[in-house]
Amino acid sequence: MNTNPLLVPRGLATAIALTLVIGLSACAGMSRQDQNTAIGAGVGAVGGAVLTGGGTLGTLGGAAIGGVIGSQVEPRK
């Protein structure tokens, strides 16, 4: 039986990161703002999961906040 509590958040963060990488491979037809929103949501979800120890509310909250921030980022011209 595995009782190491550090493996759960790492596993969750790895799964989210893998999902993010696979999901972002479909970003070719998206606008730059849509891409920034998706990236921000993914990074926010991973950050929220890590900070809350894999908590659902932290993951969803991080994704929402990251998506909002990502949508407001404008690329340099």
C-alpha positions, 0 to 999 in steps of 0.5 A: 500500500502506498502511503506517500502523500506527495505522489498524488499531487505529482500524479495529478499534475503530470496528468494535467500537463499531459492533457494540456500538451495533447490539447494544445496540439489542436491549437493550429486554427485558433486565434492568438488570444484563444491560444493564450486563454487555453495556455493560461487555463492549463498552467493555472490548473496545474498551479492550482492543483499543486498549491492545493494538493490536488484539490478539485476546487483549487484546480478549477479555480486555477484554470479559471483565473489562468484562462482570464489572465491568458485571454488578456495577454497581448503579444508584443508587436 
